[in-house]
Amino acid sequence: MLKVGIVGVGFMGMVHYLSYQKIRGVKVVALCDMDARRLKGDWTMIQGNFGPRGTKMDLKGIATYQDPAELIGDDNVDMVDICLPPSAHAPIAIKALNAGKNVFCEKPMALTVRETNRMTAAAKAAKRTLMIGHVLPMFPEYEFAARTIASGKYGKLLGGNFKRVINDPAWLKHFYDPKIVGGPMLDLHIHDAHFIRYVFGQPTSVSTTGRMRGEVAEYFNTQFSFKNPNVSVTATSGVVDQEARSFLHGYEIHLEHATILFEFAVIDGEGKVLMPCTVFPKKGKSKPAKLKGSGDPMEAFLAELKEVARGAKSGKPAEFLCADLAQDAIRICDRQTASLKSGKKTKV
Ligand SMILES: NC(=O)c1ccc[n+]([C@@H]2O[C@H](COP(=O)([O-])OP(=O)(O)OC[C@H]3O[C@@H](n4cnc5c(N)ncnc54)[C@H](O)[C@@H]3O)[C@@H](O)[C@H]2O)c1
């Protein structure tokens, strides 16, 4: 039995908690939040952009703590699952690893490359498993793309374009604070930076243009360069004022013998598949992608957390959860911001 302690009972903490209930061999034994109401089971204030609304929960038998250090000190906890704001990821993960716990931490891994170095060093020194919650490869269209690329069915990977654009999330108090959340680069684009790293490998340099908002990148376009100069990858990410289109993501992926397209947006509050995931072979008609799952984000999180449980038990997590990859993604984002600020192509 893997005994999990969740730190941070907000939107993600609730999604993780509900998902763990469906996984055999996993038990949530402890919860931590600075808000005492949540520890008493009142989750009615929790509401994210998918999944169920929070309700009154029966938390009988679960240890509750207001201070993360107390949960980390609980001998009954095998794995600490961190669902705190990004600024708390590094300090709490390091504390948990030093205490001999395995750690699963939500994305982004941390706010700076230096923090990610300290986290991986702590995992190595403690001989514990550190996993980062990059769930995008568990979303059906991205899972399909990664699986199709890896199969080699359509030949070598030539490049692509990735998009992730949102309306200004004005209700998120610290969204643009580089010391708490990190803005659109670390909260939003990190998903694509990680996916690009996952399927293309680490870029050698990035060239980013766009707009800053204070200390963080607001809207930006990046050209990623790789060792192979024939591989061409670009990404568009960030925030634009477009209330009626609150979210957009998608991709165009070029392989030697096919192109894969996908685009989804939330328009007037309703999710719309603008371009169903489709393969366009070099010759002949288009083919609808054979996707796994319904597309409900809760399913993607369940699939992710099953892999987390497997990774914690075996000490060998799936590649998309590995801290090394998440660390590379933070480095890519850091270099993108540096390139945007300097107006120069920047080594990764
Ligand atoms: N993978 C995804 O698609 C996805 C989606 C949403 C959020 N996230 C990530 O999950 C993390 C959490 O985001 P969220 O939306 O759940 O945030 P949230 O604000 O809803 O929840 C954070 C919770 O942590 C608690 N908290 C904050 N500091 C604390 C402390 N020092 N001690 C104890 N409790 C503390 C707060 O009271 C709150 O309940 C972020 O890193 C975010 O980027 C990932």
The ligand as an SDF file (V2000), in Angstrom:
LIG
                    3D

 44 48  0  0  0  0  0  0  0  0999 V2000
   -1.2340   20.0860  -14.0880 N   0  0  0  0  0  0  0  0  0  0  0  0
   -2.1560   20.9960  -14.2920 C   0  0  0  0  0  0  0  0  0  0  0  0
   -2.7910   21.0420  -15.3150 O   0  0  0  0  0  0  0  0  0  0  0  0
   -2.4220   21.9990  -13.1950 C   0  0  0  0  0  0  0  0  0  0  0  0
   -3.6540   22.6830  -13.1280 C   0  0  0  0  0  0  0  0  0  0  0  0
   -3.8430   23.5950  -12.0840 C   0  0  0  0  0  0  0  0  0  0  0  0
   -2.8300   23.8200  -11.1660 C   0  0  0  0  0  0  0  0  0  0  0  0
   -1.6490   23.1500  -11.2860 N   0  0  0  0  0  0  0  0  0  0  0  0
   -0.5400   23.3970  -10.3670 C   0  0  0  0  0  0  0  0  0  0  0  0
   -0.8820   22.9220   -9.0590 O   0  0  0  0  0  0  0  0  0  0  0  0
   -0.3120   23.7530   -8.0480 C   0  0  0  0  0  0  0  0  0  0  0  0
   -1.4090   24.2420   -7.1160 C   0  0  0  0  0  0  0  0  0  0  0  0
   -2.3490   24.9660   -7.8700 O   0  0  0  0  0  0  0  0  0  0  0  0
   -3.8850   25.0770   -7.4110 P   0  0  0  0  0  0  0  0  0  0  0  0
   -4.6140   25.6380   -8.5850 O   0  0  0  0  0  0  0  0  0  0  0  0
   -4.3430   23.8120   -6.8090 O   0  0  0  0  0  0  0  0  0  0  0  0
   -3.7480   26.2030   -6.2860 O   0  0  0  0  0  0  0  0  0  0  0  0
   -4.8190   26.5840   -5.1410 P   0  0  0  0  0  0  0  0  0  0  0  0
   -4.5350   27.9960   -4.7850 O   0  0  0  0  0  0  0  0  0  0  0  0
   -6.1910   26.1890   -5.5440 O   0  0  0  0  0  0  0  0  0  0  0  0
   -4.4040   25.6430   -3.9060 O   0  0  0  0  0  0  0  0  0  0  0  0
   -3.2550   25.8430   -3.1330 C   0  0  0  0  0  0  0  0  0  0  0  0
   -3.5780   25.4090   -1.6960 C   0  0  0  0  0  0  0  0  0  0  0  0
   -2.3760   25.4380   -0.9360 O   0  0  0  0  0  0  0  0  0  0  0  0
   -2.6360   26.0240    0.3350 C   0  0  0  0  0  0  0  0  0  0  0  0
   -1.3690   26.5860    0.7980 N   0  0  0  0  0  0  0  0  0  0  0  0
   -0.6480   27.5690    0.2290 C   0  0  0  0  0  0  0  0  0  0  0  0
    0.5060   27.7660    0.9040 N   0  0  0  0  0  0  0  0  0  0  0  0
    0.5030   26.8830    1.9380 C   0  0  0  0  0  0  0  0  0  0  0  0
    1.4190   26.5870    2.9740 C   0  0  0  0  0  0  0  0  0  0  0  0
    2.5760   27.2230    3.1000 N   0  0  0  0  0  0  0  0  0  0  0  0
    1.0770   25.6200    3.8590 N   0  0  0  0  0  0  0  0  0  0  0  0
   -0.0820   24.9580    3.7770 C   0  0  0  0  0  0  0  0  0  0  0  0
   -0.9910   25.1970    2.7930 N   0  0  0  0  0  0  0  0  0  0  0  0
   -0.7070   26.1270    1.8850 C   0  0  0  0  0  0  0  0  0  0  0  0
   -3.7240   27.0460    0.0790 C   0  0  0  0  0  0  0  0  0  0  0  0
   -4.4510   27.3270    1.2490 O   0  0  0  0  0  0  0  0  0  0  0  0
   -4.5690   26.3370   -0.9910 C   0  0  0  0  0  0  0  0  0  0  0  0
   -5.6060   25.5770   -0.4220 O   0  0  0  0  0  0  0  0  0  0  0  0
    0.4140   24.8840   -8.7990 C   0  0  0  0  0  0  0  0  0  0  0  0
    1.7590   24.5660   -8.9300 O   0  0  0  0  0  0  0  0  0  0  0  0
   -0.2470   24.8820  -10.1780 C   0  0  0  0  0  0  0  0  0  0  0  0
    0.6050   25.3310  -11.2200 O   0  0  0  0  0  0  0  0  0  0  0  0
   -1.4480   22.2360  -12.2630 C   0  0  0  0  0  0  0  0  0  0  0  0
  1  2  1  0
  2  3  2  0
  2  4  1  0
  4  5  1  0
  4 44  2  0
  5  6  2  0
  6  7  1  0
  7  8  2  0
  8  9  1  0
  8 44  1  0
  9 10  1  0
  9 42  1  0
 10 11  1  0
 11 12  1  0
 11 40  1  0
 12 13  1  0
 13 14  1  0
 14 15  2  0
 14 16  1  0
 14 17  1  0
 17 18  1  0
 18 19  2  0
 18 20  1  0
 18 21  1  0
 21 22  1  0
 22 23  1  0
 23 24  1  0
 23 38  1  0
 24 25  1  0
 25 26  1  0
 25 36  1  0
 26 27  1  0
 26 35  1  0
 27 28  2  0
 28 29  1  0
 29 30  1  0
 29 35  2  0
 30 31  1  0
 30 32  2  0
 32 33  1  0
 33 34  2  0
 34 35  1  0
 36 37  1  0
 36 38  1  0
 38 39  1  0
 40 41  1  0
 40 42  1  0
 42 43  1  0
M  CHG  2   8   1  16  -1
M  END
$$$$
